[in-house]
Amino acid sequence: MSETESAGTARNDTDESPNQKRLADLSAFQRDILWALSHYGPMKGLAIKARLQDYYGENINHGQLYPNLDELVDRDLVDKGKQDQRTNEYTLTADGKQALSRRRTWTETAEVVQA
């Protein structure tokens, strides 16, 4: 499916940036991880877990959190660094920030259209 841009040239869905495709493929849980990192800054895994538990009002287990963090790292949306010898620190990458910014813009536009 293609759309026409204002200049009259055809735009294919394949013209989307990698960030758009990446964010569209994420689960709501993964988007919530990105949001937490965006809102609170770099955090260790247990701090992310605590923020998400507060948000969801239920326990988040390690088997849910860490595979999702690893996938976000693999997609270059989150950076995994060392806080110390035993603790990893997770930070939103530039691609992660851009993906969230695009989603925020899209969500705000959708809210205006619905109003």
N, C-alpha and C positions, 0 to 999 in steps of 0.2 A: 504494500500500500504506500502511496506517495502523497505528499502534500505539496502545494505550490507556495514558494516563498514570495515575499513582497516584490522582489526583483523579477519574478516571473520564471525563475529556474526551478526545476523539479527537485524535491528533496526526498530521498529514500530513507526508510527506517534504518538502513545500514549506515546512514550518515550520523547517527547518534554518537555522542561521545562515549568512551568506555565507561565513564562514571554513571551515565544514565542507565546503561545496561546493567552495570553492577548493582546499583541501588534497586532497580526493579526486581532483581533476582533475590534480594535479601528477605529474610523473614522479619516479621514485626519485632521479634526479640532482638535480632541483630541490629535493626534500626534503633531500638531503644538503647542498646549498648553504645552506638555511635552518638546518640543524643546525650547520654550520660557523660561520655568523654568530652563532648563539646561544651556541655554546661559546667562541669566540675573540673575539667582539666585532666592532666595525666594522673592515672591512678594504678595501684596494684590490683590484681584480680579480686582479692577479697573486698576491697573498697567498692569495686564495680558491683560485685555480688550484693553487698549491703545496700547500695543505692537502688538496685533493681528490686530487691526484696521489699524495701520501703515503698517503692512505686507500685509493685504488684500486690503487696499485702500478703505474700506467701513465700515459702522457702524456695530458694533457687539452689539446686545441687551442682556440685562441681562438674558432673557429667553433662550438664546442660550448658554451663557457662563456658568452660575452657575449649570445647570443640568449636563453639561459635566464635570465640575470640580468635582461635587459630585460623578459621576460615576468613575472618575479616583481615587478619594479617596477610594471609595468602593472596587476598584480593587487593592488597596495598591500600586499604582504607584505614588500617590501624598499624602502628609501629609497636613492636615488642622489644623493649630494651631492658637492661638490668638496673634495678634499683640498688641491689646489693648482691652478695654471693648466692642468696637463696630466693630472692624476690624479683619477679618481673614487673616492669612498669609499662603500662599501655598508654599510647598517645595517639590522638587523631592525626592522620597524615594530611598533607595538602589535598590529596584526592578525596579523602574522607570529608574534609571541610567543604570542598566544592560540591560533593554529592549531597551533603546535608543542606547546603545553601540552595541548591536547585530544588530540592524537595520542599524546603520552606517556602520558596517563591511559588511553586506549583500549588501547595496547600493554601497559601494566602489568596492566590488567584481564584482557586475553586470556591473558597469561602465568600469572596466578593460576588462571584457569579451566582451563587445560591441565594444571596441576600436580597 
